[in-house]
Amino acid sequence: MATASSRAGDAISIFRALLRVRREAFAGDKQALKLSAAQIRQEFEANRHVTDEATLSELLAQGREAVDFIALNVVQAKLNDRGNYEMKLEKEHAGETAEEVVPTTKKGKKTPS
């Protein structure tokens, strides 16, 4: 059985790992960095007072999974000089499949190709 201080240390470690991995995934995208940091803080604040051991274990496991998911599955495409989006897959993405994401306008409509 883990102590409260070790659980707090685990939570802080996962919190920092999430902030770090999101900086790598969204490098150069100020809006994505701001929104992802706010979402991470909101999730941790919402669960700050959880004391049930089983719930804590589940939340910590979800946090670890989120770190891995972002590191392995989030790749940001960048607009190139030709007006096309391109992405660079790193070695940690080997074996993964990429899904096409079509940019939308502020009203939610697909942008013309």
C-alpha positions in Angstrom: 0.0 0.0 0.0 1.4 3.4 -1.0 1.6 6.2 1.4 -0.1 9.6 0.8 3.2 11.3 0.2 4.3 8.7 -2.4 1.0 9.1 -4.2 1.4 12.9 -4.1 4.9 12.4 -5.5 3.5 10.2 -8.3 0.9 12.7 -9.1 3.4 15.5 -9.3 5.7 13.4 -11.5 2.8 12.6 -13.9 1.7 16.2 -13.9 5.2 17.4 -14.9 5.5 14.6 -17.5 2.2 15.6 -19.1 3.4 19.3 -19.3 6.7 18.2 -20.8 5.3 15.8 -23.4 2.7 18.4 -24.5 5.5 21.0 -25.0 7.1 18.5 -27.4 3.9 17.5 -29.2 2.7 21.1 -29.6 6.0 23.0 -30.1 5.5 26.3 -31.7 1.7 26.3 -31.4 0.9 28.8 -28.7 -2.8 28.2 -28.6 -2.4 24.4 -28.3 0.2 24.8 -25.6 -2.0 27.2 -23.6 -5.1 25.1 -23.9 -3.4 21.8 -23.2 -1.7 23.2 -20.0 -5.1 24.6 -18.9 -6.8 21.2 -19.5 -4.0 19.3 -17.6 -4.3 21.7 -14.6 -8.1 21.5 -14.6 -8.0 17.6 -14.5 -5.5 17.5 -11.7 -7.4 20.2 -9.7 -10.7 18.4 -10.2 -9.2 15.3 -8.5 -7.0 17.0 -5.9 -9.1 15.9 -2.9 -9.6 12.2 -4.0 -8.5 10.0 -1.1 -9.9 6.6 -2.2 -7.0 4.3 -2.9 -8.6 2.5 -5.8 -9.7 5.8 -7.4 -6.2 7.2 -6.9 -4.6 4.2 -8.5 -6.9 4.5 -11.5 -6.3 8.2 -11.9 -2.5 7.7 -11.8 -2.7 4.9 -14.4 -4.8 7.2 -16.6 -2.2 9.9 -16.3 0.6 7.5 -17.3 -1.4 6.4 -20.2 -2.0 10.0 -21.3 1.7 10.7 -21.3 2.3 7.6 -23.4 -0.6 8.4 -25.8 0.6 12.0 -26.4 4.2 10.9 -26.9 3.3 8.2 -29.4 0.2 9.4 -31.1 0.2 13.2 -31.3 2.2 14.6 -34.2 1.7 18.2 -35.3 1.5 19.0 -39.0 3.1 22.3 -40.1 2.1 24.5 -43.0 4.9 24.5 -45.6 5.8 27.1 -48.3 3.6 25.4 -50.9 0.5 25.8 -48.7 0.3 22.2 -47.7 0.5 20.6 -44.3 3.3 18.1 -43.7 4.4 16.2 -40.6 7.6 14.6 -39.6 7.3 11.2 -37.9 10.0 10.4 -35.4 11.4 6.9 -34.5 8.9 6.6 -31.5 6.0 6.8 -34.0 7.3 3.7 -36.0 4.5 1.3 -36.7 1.8 3.8 -36.0 -0.7 5.0 -38.6 -1.4 8.6 -39.4 -4.9 9.9 -39.7 -5.7 12.8 -42.0 -7.1 15.8 -40.2 -8.8 18.4 -42.4 -8.5 22.0 -41.2 -11.8 23.7 -40.5 -12.9 27.3 -40.5 -14.1 29.0 -37.3 -17.7 27.9 -38.2 -16.7 24.2 -38.3 -16.8 23.9 -42.1 -14.0 22.2 -44.0 -11.5 24.6 -45.7 -11.4 24.4 -49.5 -8.7 22.2 -50.9 
